[in-house]
Amino acid sequence: MDGTFFAVAARIAWAIYNRKSDHGVRPKTGRRGRTTKGNVRAHVHFDILRGVPEFFTLTGGQASEGGQLQVSLRPEHCYVLDRGFQSYALLDEIIQANSDFVVRLRKSACCTELELRPLTAADLAAGVASDTLVRVGWRADQTPALPPVRRIAVTLTDKDEPLLLLTSDLDLPAELIALIYQHRWQIELFFRWLKCMAHLEHFLSESPEGMTLQLYVTLIATLLIAIETGARPSVYDVALMGLAISGQAPLEEVLAVAAKRRAERERAARRRREKAAKKNQD
């Protein structure tokens, strides 16, 4: 699960301004320093195995991501979370809901080491530096009585410090825990694709219910196009399907044109990769 922001008009009172946008940059302000935009946040549950969103909630920009997850927990799930979700109360509720978590650990987190678990050759090949059974927190009166969990350190080639992961799953090999967290990036790619493809720069409603409905319609439409075409829809696919829906072109012709265009893009991408590979060899 993760959240993403959508800019809205500053007059929408419930969409409280959030100081940072998706890219950590402050939004534009007017002459008197007042912000000219508001923000709503979509809290999305994304199935990384199927590559599709399961459901989402829409809130004002300052709503807590962890709080939204707390009210929507499901049993028998493995929640893959960034360090913004590192709340011991939330992690405890995930365990109580009969689910597991893989969360990126903050540097400030306090852990008591209980047992150093052995690493396999596959773990070492995946970059796992250590797998330790730990107890989190240091104040018993402020930390839920979490059972022992695993802290897994993964060496990154482009970073000086290892990536620290915390998981309640005591059975999966450490290499698979590292692989699971790598797949968290899929939701970030989904957000980027959705915003580039759907162009949700203007909402037709200013109420939470109306905005939620528009976002659901957008997601349902794009997923139906994906089912029909058998591929991730592009802006071109959406435009073509609009012609079919409005009766300006038959569906069979639209699908044939979309498939031809997709094949052309794939050939062009393959030629670029081959050219880049040849250049690297030279």
Secondary structure by P-SEA (a helix, b strand, c coil): cbbbbbbcccccccccccccccccccccccccccccbbbbbbbcccccccccccccccccccccaaaaaaacccccbbbbbccccccaaaaaaaaaacccbbbbbcccbbbbbcbbbbbcaaaaaacccccccccccccccccccccbbbbbbbbbccccbbbbbbbccccccaaaaaaaaaacaaaaaaaaaaaacccccccccccaaaaaaaaaaaaaaaaaaaaaacccccaaaaaaaaaaaaccccaaaaaaaaaaaaaaaaaaaaaaaaaaaaaaac
